[in-house]
Amino acid sequence: MAAGRSICIAIDGEAAAGKSTLGRLLAERLGYLYFDTGVMYRAVTLVALQRGIDPGDEAAVAALATALRIEVASPTCSDGRTYTVCADGDDVTWAIRDPAVDRYVSVVAAHGEVRRILREQQRAIGVRQNVVMIGRDIGTAVMPDADVKIYLRASPAVRARRRTAELQARGESVSYDDVLTSMQTRDYTDSHREVHPLRPAEDAIIVETDNASPQEVLEHVLAIVQERVERAPSSDVVPQSS
């Protein structure tokens, strides 16, 4: 691996489009840090609900985001997690996936001041090391100069089936219809918020995942990454696949 600046791969897209799976597999293949920025918004949302803070109160939620110590690290136990998320020292890895958090996380993420606070933390991580960073505004706001920008897309029906299966596998009692309705509401909120709405960056490559397996998506995106990064100046870091 040549010496030089760090490489950032940005992966954006709607909920349950396959961002987490692709990001984790791609980071493992390349030996990069895997960073799901959405967990930071989820952690703030969870703690706000626990403390009785109105998710719609931007000033109160921003104050919480400033004070809350969010840590994202490698998995600390073997329970299916791909990372461990702690909020003020408490392990909230699975709690942030609760349906209540799903209902309010887009409200929290729509607050401009909250996004600014968390974006600064996210950007600091993105420039320090080779990273696969996933979220909803990585290519457009957090890392607009990312070396590769991928935008994953899938139909609401397919995404709702994936999320329902994920929640039911963890023993949660949820219905497909409820998950679909929640997902459609979140899609609208994310794509219509005033601050950095969910949309592909102008130079992002759109990847449809409806009819592709995780491995097929991985191989397709890996080829894109290798082609894009190998065109970079020789002083840049070039990822090596295993």
Secondary structure, DSSP 4 states (H G I P E B T S, - for coil): ---SS--EEEEEESTTSSHHHHHHHHHHHHTPEEEETHHHHHHHHHHHHHTT--TT-HHHHHHHHHH--EEEES-SSSSS-SSEEEETTEE-TTGGGSHHHHHHHHHHHT-HHHHHHHHHHHHHHHTTS-EEEEESSIIIII-TT-SEEEEEE--HHHHHHHHHHHHHHTT----HHHHHHHHHHHHHHHHH-SSS-S---TTPEEEE-TT--HHHHHHHHHHHHHHHHHTS-TTS------
